[in-house]
Amino acid sequence: MKDAAKAARTLDCLGLYCPEPLFQTRENIDQIKPGEILEVITDDPAAEEDLKRFAKRTGHEIVSFEKNDMQMRFLIKRIE
């Protein structure tokens, strides 16, 4: 998985399950500046929908989403 250099912060949620990846994403997105990107890596199947809904509800932008057999990777841009 590529583009990690663009992320202001990386959140490793491997091994954590619902609702923990969502809670940690919420906390970490608040700790970066608007315009910066949070990278979230998770293997929780529920996180795909949870994080997409979170971004839509809060107005943040998912600039990249990658999924393979083992994990998912989100790049979420903080908007405001």
MOLIN-V167342 format. One record per backbone hydrogen bond with DSSP energy under -1.0 kcal/mol. NH is the residue of the N-H (numbers start at 1). CO is the residue of the C=O. E is the energy in kcal/mol with one decimal. If there is no record, write none. Layout:
BEGIN
((NH CO E) (NH CO E))
END
This chain:
BEGIN
((6 3 -1.6) (7 4 -1.4) (8 37 -2.4) (9 37 -1.3) (11 39 -3.5) (13 41 -3.2) (16 13 -2.1) (20 17 -2.0) (23 19 -2.3) (24 20 -2.8) (25 21 -2.1) (26 22 -2.4) (27 23 -2.2) (28 24 -2.5) (29 25 -2.6) (30 26 -1.2) (31 28 -1.0) (35 78 -3.4) (36 33 -2.4) (38 76 -3.0) (39 9 -3.0) (40 74 -2.6) (41 11 -2.7) (42 72 -2.2) (47 44 -1.4) (50 46 -2.3) (51 47 -2.9) (52 48 -1.4) (53 49 -2.6) (54 50 -2.4) (55 51 -2.3) (56 52 -2.1) (57 53 -2.9) (58 54 -2.3) (59 55 -1.4) (61 77 -2.2) (63 75 -2.3) (64 75 -1.2) (66 73 -2.4) (68 71 -2.6) (72 42 -3.2) (73 66 -2.7) (74 40 -2.7) (75 64 -2.4) (76 38 -3.0) (77 61 -3.7) (78 36 -2.8))
END
